[in-house]
Amino acid sequence: MKTSLARAVQSTMCVASAASVACVFLVAACSSNEDSSESSSDSSGDLGPSTSSPATTTTGGANVTSGAANTTGSTVTSGSTSSAATTGATTTGTSNASSTTDGSGGATATTGTDGGTSTTGTGGSSTDGTTTGTTVPNGDAFTVDYELASDVEPSAPGTIGIVTWSIADVDVESASIEFGLDTNYGMTAPVDLTAENLRTLLLGMKPASSYHFRISVLSGGTNYVSDDYVIETGPPTNEVSMGDFTIQQPDAYERGFMVLSYWQGTGSSMVFVLDADGDIVWWYDTGSNGIARARMSADGKNMWMITPNNMGGPLQRVSMDTLDAQSYSNAVGSHDMTPVSGATMAYLEYGESDCDSIFEIDPSGTTTEVFESDDELSGGGMCHANALRYSKAEDVYTLTDVSQDVLVVSRAGEIEWRLSELLPGGMATHGGRQHGQQLLDESILVFANAGGGQNVSAVVEYNLEGEEIWRYESGLYTANLGDVQRLPGGNTLVTFANDSVVQQVDPEKNVVLEFDGDGANIGYVLWTPSLYEPTPDQDL
């Protein structure tokens, strides 16, 4: 039933032919809602490499003295430098060290015959901008400028920085920025050489912190690295209400970012991203009264948002620097949306008079209907689509109807199979009410709202023959929404929306992380190891 296809992982390769390339980086941390009859009922409705000397800085990075390996005396004024033209910039030599990135989380190992060092880090992202070959500190060739997004727009997060740069007399094949809380860096952002001035996002920085960054350029087997720079992030947001973030079993905890929203309650207009320590590293006020789902596009350039309102509402999109926002009144969506490829998203369309459908949309606002569910879900009763995911490997959507079924639909709009036909008792096998789901290689996960009995929700995993192979119950319950995601290391993320709890549990069902939403009803939640790559669920 599930076609076996080779997994495809999106990679980023920066290519240019010009001898001098200009680049830009962005450094960042990281009740019209549910129909009242549904919100009050449990049985009907639904929501529905390191430098030889560290950099020093004053406020805002205004006077930065930096020295990447064997480079000293380079001075940055007002956050900007052209090292070649800076008085006192002196290059004392090169290290000829070989630099490689491990591709698993931005960790960098550097070795050399004349004093190279070895460092490791956690977090960040793997990219095809990974650099290998001879490393040449070449700070005098780089011109670098940076600012915070909040310098551009005061309401933007102060955890987002914008870095522009160029390198003289080098034919750039690929490039990346290493960044982190010290000169071990630990995180890596890819450079898109096709973007205007090579403007790039560095996502995941904590607020009120000093972050080091340096640029790495690969050309003809040589890795050119800039000096080290320091940027000071702004204060944390006070617009998001949240309770405790408790890592209960650090050794078993899968570290990453979580993209969250609240569909109802205090802070329900906010979309935000938590890092692995529970710090809010990215946020955006939608101005809406509740967000059911927020998801990044597959190309990592935009965050999209959708309402929980059963009548539907316009989709919203904001660039990851939060400086470019758009509302799409022609797209009347609700409950859920998912990235497909590049900038394209898919969403549940609620604006038609018949049953809810799957539509695709791009940032221009162009929409295309992919699947019409009316003939497949109405069955003489209420149709109510409420969850949507896309599998890149299989090129299929999985669509949930609250009471009728989970459908696996090709991108061509054909039903490939139905979960109800696999289960011996149909959807009643797990209580007859479901929301979030995820199609895996050999199984499917379903959030069953009443899967543990009256007022007890459960996550049930079925193999593709319809046999239950794993179940998780915590005693928590939500009548609305509810979500599940299997993480790459085998843990499972479970969202109990109305109980305002998100848990990460290991395969033995031990809670390794618990997040408390401080009473707000939590929307669908997504875990991702990086804010640059397609999320792991897309590659299954």
Secondary structure, 3 states (H helix, E strand, C coil): CCCCCCCCCCCCCCCCCCCCEEEEEEEEECCCCCCHHHHCCCCCCCCCCCCCEEEECCHHHCEEEEECCCEECEEEECCEEEHHHCCCCEECCCCCEEEEECCCCCCEEEECCCCCCECCCCCCCCCCCCCCCEEEECHHHEEEEEEEHHHHCCCCCCCEEEEEEEECCCCCCEEEEEEECCCCCCEEEECCCCCHHHEEEEEEECCCCEEEEEEEEEECCEEEECCCEEEECCCCCCCCCCCCEEECCCCCCCCCEEEEEEEECCCCCEEEEECCCCCEEEEEECCCCCCCEEEECCCCCEEEEECCCCCCEEEEEEECCCCCEEEEEEEEEEEEEEEEECCEEEEEECCCCCCCEEEEECCCCCEEEEEECHHHHCCCCCCCEEEEEEECCCCEEEEEECCCEEEEEECCCCEEEEHHHCCCCHHHHHCCCEEEEEECCCEEEEEECCCCCCCCCEEEEEECCCCEEEEEECCCCCCCCCEEEECCCCCEEEEECCCCEEEEECCCCCEEEEEECCCCEECCCEEECCCCCCCHHHHC
